[in-house]
Amino acid sequence: MQGHLIGGAWVESASTFERVNPFTGEVATVAAAGGREEARAAVAAAAAAFGGWSSTPAEERGRLLTAAGDLLESRSPEIAAAVSEECGGTFGWGMFNCMLAAGMLRAAGGLAGLVDGAVEELESGVPGLKARAVRQPAGVVVGMAPWNAPVILSTRAVASPLAFGNTVVLKASEKCPRVHAAVVSALSDAGLPAGVVNFVVHAADDAPDVVDELIAHPAVRRVNFTGSTRVGKIIAMKCAEHLKPSVLELGGKAPMVVLADADLSEAAAAASFGAFMNSGQICMSTERIVAEAPVVEELVSALSAKAGALTVGDPSDQGTMVGPLVDDASREHVLALLEDARAKGARVIGGEDQGSNVLTPAVVVNVTPEMRLYSEESFGPVVAVMTAGSEDDAVRIANDSDYGLSAAVFSGDAERGLAVAGRIESGICHVNGATVHDEPPMPFGGVKASGWGRFGGTAALHEFTELRWITVQEGSRHYPI
């Protein structure tokens, strides 16, 4: 049974739940169903460990995080197999997750010294007053990670906070308790002291109680959440109630703008990868292609050919490129979007139900605002193609969304592409590259309904530390009374 890690010990709960393999329907994992008691204990353990960890030299924190990255990478085949079993991700997706997550841990280790160096001398108008702005570890950080990129996103939830001297509690997704536990195991086995990293898993019905307990605990000083906008709003309100700063990375409806002067072969390759990698279950997935009218048909032809050549099926088969959706509800949601679009006049290429929650990649042409697919996040192997009458029209359509996480612009003129990118409302935009792209040092996050705050690199320093103003008065000071 998959248990919790609290204060350096793996513990179980009185009740359990089962996670089912989305492809086979068989039980993939039996896990402890934690509740408020386990959440309280995990935060208490993290709070008790904070003093020692925050005073640990940055060099040592960095060494331990680097060792955890090495350990995670060495275990990647078994973790990738668990990704297939719990989440339906392909074996290659699981291996990529491990590679990037290991790099995140090593990169975080290299940034551990930023806290010590984050001292800014300030000029005061008071004679003899020396002032400085310093950054210090915040305290206990709660990270909540989703299932879709399970190794990457659970690692991201804890790596930078740990590097900067905080202690952490990772709340697992009930869809992948074993995968998330593997990340925590790598950190613990690398030698992080007991209580520095803690782990709580729960059944779906217990999520509200566990989340409430974690956020409300007075020792918790920061919260980060990656997941749906619907749940993110709940997290945001709970954090506001308790005045807890949060970092929220939420849903997306990423547009790829393809201008008439673009290299269509490159655009089609990026669109296929961006739309269909991990069955489209990535926050940055290319959900919309907004193409200028003269190139729409050629682009659709090239993209449809690529989509039709992708191997779909069993995620444990190393030749599979597109595996199943995570559960029955996700499959039904995607099929409903396709049927709605078809009924309202769209042309649907692909999108066949193969059974076992597997859908073939779908290219949906002539999508209009009346169709659900125009605005709703599909989170499946589907991309909507929309025709723009001009560059300005393409920008208008790209921005006609509640979301603003990732975007892309394809143009034969890089300067033109950059100018268009500057007009798109998103936290991330790539010129002549796919919407799906992440690297450890980059400031990752969105705008509008895609959330706030940034993960990654030095941007994370601002999210997971306290900024303090410290002064020293030299000599006497005159006071008016």
C-alpha positions, 0 to 999 in steps of 0.5 A: 500500500502507498502510504504518507511520508510524515517526519521521515517515516512512511505511515499508513491510514486506517482506510484506503482507496484504489487507483485504476489503470485507465487503459486496462481497468485493473487496479494500479495502486492501493493507497492510504486515504488520509484526512485532516489528521495526516495533514496536520501531522505533516505540517507539524513535522515540516514546521519542526524541521524548518529551523534546522533546514533553513540554517543548513548551508546553501552548498549542502542544500544544493548537494542534497537536491542534486543527489536527489535528481541523480537518484530520480533519474536512475529510477526513471524506468520504474517510475515511467512504468508507474506513470503508464499504470496510474495515469495512462501516459506513454512510457516515453512520456514518463521517461521524459518526465523523469529527465526534466524533473531530475534537471529541475532538482539539479537546477534548484540545487544550483540556485540554493545560494540565491537566498544568501546573496539576495541582499540589496543595500538601500539608501536612507535619508536618515543620517547614520542609518544603514538599510538593506533589503534581504530575502529569507526562507518563508517557512512551510510551503504546501505544494499541490501537484496534478496527475498529467505531468506527474513527475515534473509537476510534483518536483516543481512544487517542492524543488525551489522551495527546498532550495531556498531553505523552506520545508515542504508538504506535498499533497499528492493527486489521488490519480497518481499517488505512487508516482508522486511518492516516487519523487518524495522517495528520491528526496528522502533517500538522497538524505534530506533530514526527517521532516524537511519533505513530507507527503500526504495522499487522500481519496477524492472525497477527502480532498476538501478536508485535506486542502482546508487543513493544509491551508489553514494551518498557521505554520503554512506560509506559502501555497502552490497549486497546479491544476484546473481553474475551477479548483484553483479559484477555490484554493485562491479563496481559501488562501485569501481567507488565511492571508497566505500568498499563493502561486497558481498555474491553472488551465489553458487554451493555448493558441498557435498563430500561423501567419501567411509567411510561416514555414508550414512544415515547421508549424505543422510539426510543432502543432502535432507535438503541441496538440497531441503529446500526452494525448493533449493532457498538458496545460500548454497543449496547442488547443487552437490554431489561428491561421491566416486564410491563404495557408489554412488548407495547406496547414490542415493537410500537413497537420492531418497527415502527421496526426494520422501517422501517430501510433495510438494504444497501449501506453506501456508499449514503447512504440505508442505515441498517444495513449489513453485519456486519464479516465472515462469522464475525460473521454466523454468530455472530449467526445462531447466537444467533437460532436458539438463541433460536428453538429454545428458545421465543423469538419472533424478529421480523426477523433475516433474512439478506439476503446480503453479511453483511447481516441485518435488525434483530431483536427477540427476545421472551421471552428466558430465561437458558437462551438464549445470547442472554441472556448472550452479547454478540451484537455484531450488529443484535439486541436481546433483550427480557426481562420483569420482574415489578417494579422490583426484578426489573428491576434484578436482571435488568439486573445478571445479566451479566458485563459492566458498560459502559453502561446506560439507565433509562426512567421518567416520574419522573426521580428514580425513574430516577436511583434505579434507575440508582444500583443498576445495575452499570455504568460509564455509565448514562443516564436517559431516553436511549440506551445509545449515547452518548459525549462528549469530556469524559465519563469513559468506561469500565466495570466487571466484565468490561467493563474498568477505567480511564477515557477522556475529560476530566479522568479521562484525566489520572489515567490518562496521567500520573505523580503525584509527591510533591515536597518542598523543605526550608527551614532545617535539619531535625533527624534522629534519627541 
